[in-house]
Amino acid sequence: MTASSLTHRDRAVLRAVAEGRCEMSGSSLLVDGLCCADQFVGPRLASAGLISARPGPAALTSAGYEILSAA
């Protein structure tokens, strides 16, 4: 995944993760305690290596920080 292939929603989710507002619950991503309307964004960003896939607070990976700063 490249910065140019990120959607506006992807960028918004990455910013929310960076702000500590997200949590992974199974394969679902919670934002501000609510299920994300796009059920695929969390797993897609995790499989791209941009956010952690572990249950618990979501965190940007080093690749996630790089792509967010480039976006």
VEXDREN-2710 file (C-alpha; in Angstrom, 1 decimal):
% VEXDREN-2710
k/r/px/py/pz
1/MET/0.0/0.0/0.0
2/THR/1.3/3.4/-0.9
3/ALA/0.3/6.9/0.3
4/SER/-1.4/7.5/-3.0
5/SER/-3.5/4.4/-2.7
6/LEU/-4.9/5.3/0.7
7/THR/-8.6/6.4/0.7
8/HIS/-9.7/9.4/2.7
9/ARG/-11.2/6.9/5.2
10/ASP/-7.9/5.0/5.5
11/ARG/-6.2/8.3/6.3
12/ALA/-8.8/9.2/8.9
13/VAL/-8.5/5.8/10.5
14/LEU/-4.7/6.0/10.6
15/ARG/-5.0/9.5/12.2
16/ALA/-7.5/8.1/14.8
17/VAL/-5.2/5.2/15.6
18/ALA/-2.3/7.7/16.0
19/GLU/-4.4/9.7/18.4
20/GLY/-5.1/6.6/20.5
21/ARG/-8.8/6.5/19.8
22/CYS/-9.0/2.9/18.3
23/GLU/-9.0/-0.6/19.6
24/MET/-8.9/-3.9/17.7
25/SER/-11.5/-6.4/18.9
26/GLY/-11.1/-9.7/17.0
27/SER/-11.1/-8.6/13.4
28/SER/-13.2/-5.5/14.1
29/LEU/-11.9/-2.0/14.6
30/LEU/-13.6/0.2/17.3
31/VAL/-13.2/3.9/17.0
32/ASP/-14.1/5.9/20.1
33/GLY/-15.7/2.8/21.4
34/LEU/-18.0/2.2/18.4
35/CYS/-17.7/-0.3/15.6
36/CYS/-16.2/1.3/12.5
37/ALA/-18.8/1.6/9.8
38/ASP/-16.4/0.2/7.3
39/GLN/-15.9/-3.4/8.6
40/PHE/-13.0/-4.0/6.3
41/VAL/-10.8/-1.0/7.0
42/GLY/-9.2/-2.4/10.2
43/PRO/-8.3/-5.8/8.7
44/ARG/-7.1/-4.1/5.5
45/LEU/-4.8/-1.7/7.3
46/ALA/-3.6/-4.5/9.6
47/SER/-2.8/-6.9/6.7
48/ALA/-1.0/-4.0/4.9
49/GLY/1.2/-3.8/8.0
50/LEU/0.1/-0.2/8.9
51/ILE/-1.6/-0.9/12.2
52/SER/-1.2/-3.7/14.8
53/ALA/-3.5/-6.6/14.4
54/ARG/-3.4/-7.7/18.1
55/PRO/-6.5/-7.4/20.2
56/GLY/-6.4/-4.3/22.4
57/PRO/-5.5/-0.7/21.7
58/ALA/-4.6/-0.2/18.1
59/ALA/-1.2/1.2/17.3
60/LEU/0.5/2.4/14.1
61/THR/3.5/0.4/13.0
62/SER/6.6/2.1/11.7
63/ALA/5.3/1.7/8.2
64/GLY/2.0/3.2/9.3
65/TYR/3.8/6.3/10.7
66/GLU/5.8/6.6/7.5
67/ILE/2.8/6.4/5.2
68/LEU/0.7/8.7/7.4
69/SER/3.4/11.4/7.3
70/ALA/3.6/11.0/3.5
71/ALA/-0.2/11.2/3.0
END
